[in-house]
Structures are given as structure tokens and as C-alpha cells.
Amino acid sequence: MTLLKLLLGLLSGSLAVLADAMHSATDGFSSLLGLVTNGLSDPEPDRDHPYGHHKYEAVGALAIAAFILFTAFEILQAAIGRLSTGLQPLRMDSRELLILL
């Protein structure tokens, strides 16, 4: 779905569709990273570590936050750039709208 949105956003020139593609990519990346970091964690506690060993969830959450911040910065930068240079008309026909639906 992300690749389809990205392709349609690039073909049409729609920043909204490109932002939605980045949102979908962020969701997928966050889910995958959450699964990986939870799998790496060792939940078995001992006397010195009452919450377990190798708690990678915080590192994963930090990476997710950085990716979301990067995505938001890129969308904002593109929007400001388009507003400052003038808005170009969108190139979207009925076929592309149908694919989006």
C-alpha cells in the first residue's frame, strides 16, 4: 500500500498523498521495529535486574520517534517549499482517483 501511495503521489504531485505514503511507511516501520525489539528483550528477572535483562523497547521507541520526527520535518519542508515557490496544479485523472479509492 505504501509503494502504491508513493507512486501515485509522485505521479500526481500531491503532497497529501505523499504524506499519506510516509504515514503508512512510518506505521509499518514502527510495528516491525516494535516486534524486533520485543523479541530481543529478555523478560526473565533476577535479583540484580528485577525488570529483566536487555530492555531494547526504549531504544526501539527512540528510533520510532526519530523516524516520525524526520517524516514530519520532510513533509513540513516540502509544504513550505511549495507555498514559497507557488503551488503547481495537481495531475490527477479519474484512473488515479480510482486507484486511491
QUIPE-V151363 format. One record per residue. N is the residue number from 0. D_FIRST is the distance of its C-alpha to the first C-alpha in Angstrom with 2 decimals. Layout:
n: <N | N>
d_first: <D_FIRST | D_FIRST>
This chain:
n: <0 | 1 | 2 | 3 | 4 | 5 | 6 | 7 | 8 | 9 | 10 | 11 | 12 | 13 | 14 | 15 | 16 | 17 | 18 | 19 | 20 | 21 | 22 | 23 | 24 | 25 | 26 | 27 | 28 | 29 | 30 | 31 | 32 | 33 | 34 | 35 | 36 | 37 | 38 | 39 | 40 | 41 | 42 | 43 | 44 | 45 | 46 | 47 | 48 | 49 | 50 | 51 | 52 | 53 | 54 | 55 | 56 | 57 | 58 | 59 | 60 | 61 | 62 | 63 | 64 | 65 | 66 | 67 | 68 | 69 | 70 | 71 | 72 | 73 | 74 | 75 | 76 | 77 | 78 | 79 | 80 | 81 | 82 | 83 | 84 | 85 | 86 | 87 | 88 | 89 | 90 | 91 | 92 | 93 | 94 | 95 | 96 | 97 | 98 | 99 | 100>
d_first: <0.00 | 3.79 | 5.50 | 5.16 | 6.20 | 8.53 | 9.93 | 10.65 | 12.08 | 14.23 | 15.38 | 16.30 | 17.62 | 16.21 | 16.45 | 14.98 | 11.59 | 11.95 | 13.05 | 10.17 | 7.88 | 10.77 | 10.97 | 7.66 | 8.95 | 12.28 | 11.56 | 10.31 | 13.23 | 15.59 | 15.13 | 15.62 | 18.52 | 20.03 | 20.18 | 21.72 | 24.24 | 25.28 | 25.85 | 28.02 | 30.12 | 33.43 | 34.33 | 37.90 | 40.33 | 43.81 | 46.75 | 45.62 | 41.93 | 41.76 | 37.96 | 37.29 | 36.59 | 33.74 | 31.81 | 28.67 | 26.79 | 28.28 | 27.26 | 23.66 | 23.76 | 25.27 | 22.59 | 19.86 | 22.06 | 22.53 | 18.85 | 18.40 | 21.62 | 20.60 | 17.38 | 19.58 | 22.22 | 20.09 | 18.83 | 22.47 | 23.89 | 21.82 | 22.77 | 26.40 | 26.45 | 25.30 | 27.80 | 30.59 | 30.22 | 29.60 | 26.55 | 25.37 | 24.50 | 20.91 | 20.27 | 18.19 | 19.36 | 18.88 | 16.55 | 13.98 | 14.63 | 14.17 | 10.70 | 9.87 | 11.74>
